[in-house]
Amino acid sequence: MGEKVIEFDSVTKSFGGKKVLDALTFDVKRGEVFVILGPSGTGKSVTLKHAIGLMEPDSGEVRRADVRFGYLFQSGALLAWKSVWENVALPLEETMRLDAKEVARRVDNALAAVGLTDAADKYPSEISGGMQKRAGLARAIVREAEVILYDEPTSGLDPVTSVHISKLISDLNKKRNVTSVVVTHDMVLAAKTASRIMLVKDGKAVVCLPPEEFLKSDIPEVRSFIAASKGEGI
């Protein structure tokens, strides 16, 4: 893990006069699972959108390596009128010139990777929220992305499904060397999957540490976040 695939250099972003990102600086290295933690409304999703280029900073710079990116939206963002198979095939049909046989091979492999082969012909309304997240993940990896960005991948899911999603993130990292950037407030997911955890508060990076060091940190904001995640929730 040496090459930087994403680098934020003093990135600042405001909406309606409110500073959401405040000179945010960090980098993500190839082959790691980089987890961004923080309370709701602290700029996590805005950070992710800057990372993939859906937003541009008011000041500062975001640098990205020349690699293929995938994005898992918080809702899964599936098209209701298309089957799971058709949803996963969509990025290939819209952005890549592949013959039908190669499209089918990639879609079938992506669905198998997330355990959704049997749901290929179902529509989003016919599957659970957890399955919709997994279908969204299949769509993110079908273009053989080297970097995947996850926006709250376990939000709204039961604990068993959340563990399954966490395992998928780890498996993609270990088996395919996929670099992952995960925005979440799920401490269990962070502790189990992260190479490094960055805590963001008020648009600034409070700390960035490996999970074992993060969990032992005496920094007040870290202790407060961990305590809230165990008890009151975030």
Summary of the structure (lengths in Angstrom):
residues: 234
radius of gyration: 17.7
end to end distance: 31.4
largest distance: 55.4
contacts: 758
relative contact order: 0.18
helix: 41%
strand: 26%
